[in-house]
Amino acid sequence: MTLSRPLLSPRERETVHWLAEGKTIRDIAVLMDVSAETVKSHVNSARNKLGALNRPHTVAKALRMRLIA
């Protein structure tokens, strides 16, 4: 059985990348030139796609799956 990797959008990957760098939601909003609510939406979408329990778990799963570097 082959497990497929969840497909994260480019913005979801960028958001999770910045989380992995230790950035806050507000920091990420400034870096991506979007609202904090948009960042939260990207984080929650990525978390759901990865089946993660929280933000740190989202980052860990994305790193293990090599979805972010």
Secondary structure as UniProt FT lines:
FT   HELIX           10..20
FT   TURN            21..22
FT   HELIX           25..32
FT   HELIX           36..50
FT   HELIX           55..64
FT   TURN            65..66
//
